[in-house]
Amino acid sequence: MEKLFRLMEYCADGNVYKSIRGARPTPLEASSMSTSKKVSELRPGDNSVNVKVRVIEAGEPRVVETRKGPRTLSEATVGDETGRVTLTLWGDHAGKLSEGQVVELQNAFTTVYRGKVQLNLGNLGSIAEAEDSDVVPADQIPEDVPEAPEDYRPPRRRRSYGGYGRDNSYRGRPRW
C-alpha cells in the first residue's frame, strides 16, 4: 500500500494519474492532484482544477436529456479578481450554490460552448466553503470571460464497439 501512495504522489507532481490498481481515482485522490488556478487561467480541456470563486448569479436545478439519459444540472456565474465564467453543476451538486457565496471548487473540469470556456463540476468534484475575504466583492469582479483559441477543436469522442449497444443487446466479450 505504501508503494501505491508513493506512486500516486509522484504522478500527482506531474499532473498525471497512474494506478497500480488500474482504477479511477477517488474524489479525495483526484483533488490532491488538482491544480489551483484563477478564472483567467482556465483553458479548454483542463481537468482536476481547483478554483476559489464568488457566486455572482445562481440558477435553479433543471433536468436535461443527454446521451446518457436524463441528468440534473444547474448553472451559475462565478468569478474572481481576474474574470468570470459560467459554471455548470451536475448531479447532486445542482442547486447547491447561492448568490454571494464564496466557495472553492475542487476537481472541476472545463469545456467550451460558443467559443467561451465553461467550468463544470461533476460527481468526482466537490464544493468547499471558503473565507469571504479570499475573493473580491461581486462589484469588483471584471466582466472578462476566458475564451477558447480560435483554432480550438474539441477532442473527438471515441466510439465503443462491442458490449451493449443502443438496443441493450449484448455484442462482444463478457463484462466480467
Contacts in CASP RR format, 6 or more apart in sequence:
PFRMAT RR
TARGET T0000
AUTHOR 0000-0000-0000
METHOD contacts of the structure
MODEL  1
MEKLFRLMEYCADGNVYKSIRGARPTPLEASSMSTSKKVSELRPGDNSVN
VKVRVIEAGEPRVVETRKGPRTLSEATVGDETGRVTLTLWGDHAGKLSEG
QVVELQNAFTTVYRGKVQLNLGNLGSIAEAEDSDVVPADQIPEDVPEAPE
DYRPPRRRRSYGGYGRDNSYRGRPRW
3 20 0 8 1.000
4 19 0 8 1.000
4 20 0 8 1.000
4 21 0 8 1.000
7 18 0 8 1.000
7 19 0 8 1.000
7 20 0 8 1.000
8 17 0 8 1.000
8 18 0 8 1.000
8 19 0 8 1.000
8 29 0 8 1.000
8 32 0 8 1.000
8 33 0 8 1.000
11 17 0 8 1.000
11 18 0 8 1.000
11 33 0 8 1.000
12 32 0 8 1.000
12 33 0 8 1.000
15 33 0 8 1.000
15 35 0 8 1.000
15 48 0 8 1.000
17 25 0 8 1.000
17 29 0 8 1.000
17 30 0 8 1.000
17 33 0 8 1.000
19 25 0 8 1.000
24 124 0 8 1.000
25 33 0 8 1.000
25 124 0 8 1.000
27 106 0 8 1.000
27 107 0 8 1.000
27 124 0 8 1.000
27 125 0 8 1.000
27 126 0 8 1.000
30 48 0 8 1.000
30 107 0 8 1.000
30 124 0 8 1.000
30 125 0 8 1.000
31 48 0 8 1.000
31 50 0 8 1.000
31 106 0 8 1.000
31 107 0 8 1.000
31 125 0 8 1.000
31 126 0 8 1.000
33 48 0 8 1.000
34 48 0 8 1.000
34 49 0 8 1.000
34 50 0 8 1.000
34 106 0 8 1.000
34 107 0 8 1.000
35 46 0 8 1.000
35 48 0 8 1.000
35 49 0 8 1.000
35 50 0 8 1.000
36 49 0 8 1.000
36 50 0 8 1.000
36 51 0 8 1.000
36 52 0 8 1.000
37 46 0 8 1.000
37 49 0 8 1.000
37 50 0 8 1.000
37 51 0 8 1.000
38 51 0 8 1.000
38 80 0 8 1.000
38 81 0 8 1.000
38 82 0 8 1.000
39 51 0 8 1.000
39 53 0 8 1.000
39 78 0 8 1.000
39 79 0 8 1.000
39 80 0 8 1.000
39 82 0 8 1.000
39 83 0 8 1.000
39 84 0 8 1.000
39 85 0 8 1.000
39 146 0 8 1.000
40 82 0 8 1.000
40 83 0 8 1.000
40 144 0 8 1.000
40 146 0 8 1.000
41 82 0 8 1.000
41 146 0 8 1.000
42 49 0 8 1.000
42 51 0 8 1.000
42 85 0 8 1.000
42 110 0 8 1.000
42 117 0 8 1.000
42 119 0 8 1.000
42 146 0 8 1.000
43 110 0 8 1.000
43 117 0 8 1.000
43 146 0 8 1.000
43 148 0 8 1.000
44 110 0 8 1.000
44 111 0 8 1.000
44 112 0 8 1.000
44 117 0 8 1.000
44 148 0 8 1.000
44 149 0 8 1.000
44 152 0 8 1.000
44 154 0 8 1.000
45 109 0 8 1.000
45 110 0 8 1.000
45 111 0 8 1.000
45 112 0 8 1.000
46 109 0 8 1.000
46 110 0 8 1.000
47 109 0 8 1.000
47 110 0 8 1.000
48 107 0 8 1.000
48 109 0 8 1.000
49 105 0 8 1.000
49 107 0 8 1.000
49 108 0 8 1.000
49 109 0 8 1.000
49 110 0 8 1.000
49 119 0 8 1.000
50 104 0 8 1.000
50 105 0 8 1.000
50 106 0 8 1.000
50 107 0 8 1.000
50 108 0 8 1.000
51 80 0 8 1.000
51 104 0 8 1.000
51 105 0 8 1.000
51 108 0 8 1.000
51 119 0 8 1.000
52 80 0 8 1.000
52 102 0 8 1.000
52 103 0 8 1.000
52 104 0 8 1.000
52 105 0 8 1.000
52 130 0 8 1.000
52 134 0 8 1.000
52 135 0 8 1.000
53 78 0 8 1.000
53 79 0 8 1.000
53 80 0 8 1.000
53 85 0 8 1.000
53 87 0 8 1.000
53 102 0 8 1.000
53 103 0 8 1.000
53 104 0 8 1.000
53 105 0 8 1.000
53 135 0 8 1.000
54 78 0 8 1.000
54 79 0 8 1.000
54 80 0 8 1.000
54 100 0 8 1.000
54 101 0 8 1.000
54 102 0 8 1.000
54 135 0 8 1.000
54 136 0 8 1.000
54 137 0 8 1.000
54 138 0 8 1.000
54 141 0 8 1.000
55 76 0 8 1.000
55 77 0 8 1.000
55 78 0 8 1.000
55 97 0 8 1.000
55 98 0 8 1.000
55 99 0 8 1.000
55 100 0 8 1.000
55 101 0 8 1.000
55 102 0 8 1.000
55 103 0 8 1.000
56 76 0 8 1.000
56 77 0 8 1.000
56 78 0 8 1.000
56 79 0 8 1.000
56 84 0 8 1.000
56 99 0 8 1.000
56 100 0 8 1.000
56 138 0 8 1.000
56 141 0 8 1.000
57 76 0 8 1.000
57 77 0 8 1.000
57 99 0 8 1.000
58 74 0 8 1.000
58 76 0 8 1.000
58 95 0 8 1.000
58 97 0 8 1.000
58 98 0 8 1.000
58 99 0 8 1.000
58 101 0 8 1.000
59 74 0 8 1.000
59 75 0 8 1.000
59 76 0 8 1.000
59 95 0 8 1.000
60 74 0 8 1.000
60 95 0 8 1.000
61 72 0 8 1.000
61 73 0 8 1.000
61 74 0 8 1.000
61 94 0 8 1.000
61 95 0 8 1.000
62 72 0 8 1.000
62 73 0 8 1.000
62 74 0 8 1.000
62 94 0 8 1.000
63 70 0 8 1.000
63 71 0 8 1.000
63 72 0 8 1.000
63 73 0 8 1.000
64 70 0 8 1.000
64 71 0 8 1.000
64 73 0 8 1.000
71 90 0 8 1.000
71 91 0 8 1.000
72 90 0 8 1.000
72 91 0 8 1.000
72 94 0 8 1.000
73 88 0 8 1.000
73 89 0 8 1.000
73 90 0 8 1.000
73 91 0 8 1.000
73 94 0 8 1.000
74 88 0 8 1.000
74 89 0 8 1.000
74 93 0 8 1.000
74 94 0 8 1.000
74 95 0 8 1.000
74 97 0 8 1.000
75 86 0 8 1.000
75 87 0 8 1.000
75 88 0 8 1.000
75 89 0 8 1.000
76 86 0 8 1.000
76 87 0 8 1.000
76 89 0 8 1.000
76 97 0 8 1.000
77 84 0 8 1.000
77 85 0 8 1.000
77 86 0 8 1.000
77 87 0 8 1.000
78 84 0 8 1.000
78 85 0 8 1.000
78 87 0 8 1.000
78 97 0 8 1.000
78 103 0 8 1.000
78 105 0 8 1.000
78 119 0 8 1.000
79 85 0 8 1.000
79 135 0 8 1.000
79 141 0 8 1.000
80 135 0 8 1.000
80 136 0 8 1.000
80 141 0 8 1.000
81 135 0 8 1.000
81 136 0 8 1.000
81 140 0 8 1.000
81 141 0 8 1.000
81 142 0 8 1.000
82 142 0 8 1.000
82 144 0 8 1.000
83 141 0 8 1.000
83 142 0 8 1.000
83 143 0 8 1.000
83 144 0 8 1.000
83 145 0 8 1.000
83 146 0 8 1.000
84 141 0 8 1.000
84 142 0 8 1.000
84 143 0 8 1.000
84 144 0 8 1.000
84 145 0 8 1.000
85 116 0 8 1.000
85 117 0 8 1.000
85 118 0 8 1.000
85 119 0 8 1.000
85 145 0 8 1.000
85 146 0 8 1.000
86 113 0 8 1.000
86 116 0 8 1.000
86 118 0 8 1.000
86 119 0 8 1.000
87 97 0 8 1.000
87 105 0 8 1.000
87 108 0 8 1.000
87 118 0 8 1.000
87 119 0 8 1.000
87 120 0 8 1.000
87 121 0 8 1.000
88 118 0 8 1.000
88 119 0 8 1.000
88 120 0 8 1.000
88 121 0 8 1.000
89 95 0 8 1.000
89 96 0 8 1.000
89 97 0 8 1.000
89 121 0 8 1.000
89 122 0 8 1.000
90 120 0 8 1.000
90 121 0 8 1.000
90 122 0 8 1.000
90 123 0 8 1.000
91 122 0 8 1.000
91 123 0 8 1.000
92 123 0 8 1.000
93 121 0 8 1.000
93 122 0 8 1.000
93 125 0 8 1.000
93 127 0 8 1.000
96 127 0 8 1.000
97 103 0 8 1.000
97 127 0 8 1.000
100 138 0 8 1.000
101 129 0 8 1.000
102 129 0 8 1.000
102 130 0 8 1.000
102 131 0 8 1.000
102 132 0 8 1.000
102 134 0 8 1.000
102 135 0 8 1.000
103 127 0 8 1.000
103 128 0 8 1.000
103 129 0 8 1.000
103 130 0 8 1.000
104 127 0 8 1.000
104 128 0 8 1.000
104 129 0 8 1.000
104 130 0 8 1.000
105 119 0 8 1.000
105 121 0 8 1.000
105 125 0 8 1.000
105 126 0 8 1.000
105 127 0 8 1.000
106 125 0 8 1.000
106 126 0 8 1.000
106 127 0 8 1.000
106 128 0 8 1.000
107 121 0 8 1.000
107 124 0 8 1.000
107 125 0 8 1.000
107 126 0 8 1.000
108 119 0 8 1.000
108 120 0 8 1.000
108 121 0 8 1.000
108 122 0 8 1.000
108 125 0 8 1.000
109 119 0 8 1.000
109 120 0 8 1.000
109 122 0 8 1.000
110 117 0 8 1.000
110 118 0 8 1.000
110 119 0 8 1.000
110 120 0 8 1.000
111 117 0 8 1.000
111 118 0 8 1.000
111 120 0 8 1.000
111 154 0 8 1.000
112 118 0 8 1.000
112 148 0 8 1.000
112 152 0 8 1.000
112 154 0 8 1.000
115 147 0 8 1.000
115 148 0 8 1.000
115 152 0 8 1.000
116 145 0 8 1.000
116 146 0 8 1.000
116 147 0 8 1.000
116 148 0 8 1.000
117 145 0 8 1.000
117 146 0 8 1.000
117 147 0 8 1.000
117 148 0 8 1.000
121 127 0 8 1.000
162 171 0 8 1.000
162 172 0 8 1.000
162 173 0 8 1.000
163 170 0 8 1.000
163 171 0 8 1.000
163 172 0 8 1.000
163 173 0 8 1.000
163 175 0 8 1.000
164 170 0 8 1.000
164 171 0 8 1.000
165 171 0 8 1.000
END
